[in-house]
């Protein structure tokens, strides 16, 4: 299956340490002909960290995609009624965002984009990055694994010795997960 002319929403939440991993994925999607629509949480839109400034990251997304970044609930809401996306990728997806998705809460641009995408019975790809994936968010992973049209990028413990509950997706598996999801299938193995 080709990515050519595929409308991909690429939503980013506040796991700032993983931002460097998503830029190559966005570039690869674009190189393979996808039309990428950047979406960010309000936290990503406004928070400067040791990994860089919000302004620089937002500018990088615009430079890469040539599109205005969707960064508010109001801007994300039309995704549903206008059927703007073929697939939505949330990478990184923090534990906070995962919990909101699992419980049907739409209080950010990213969660509204997810709600809009699911309304249209179209795939949502989640690449988790959470320090509590094997504790507080374990139940939310279970919930979304059983939800129709949600597909998980394979994930595993990133630092089992020092952060026993932390889980991070394998970002190199985002595009294969998209391709499987477009066929209605979850890529396996999920746990790595």
Protein Blocks (a to p, Z undefined) as FASTA:
>chain_A
ZZehpacdddddfblklmmmmmmmmmmmmmnopacdddddfklmmpccfkbcfklmmmmm
mmmnopacdfbfklmmmmmmnomafbdcdddddfklmmmmmnopafbfklmmmmmmmmno
pacddddddfklmmmmmmmmmmmmmpghiacdddddfblmlmmmbccddfklmmmmmmmm
mnopacddfbZZ
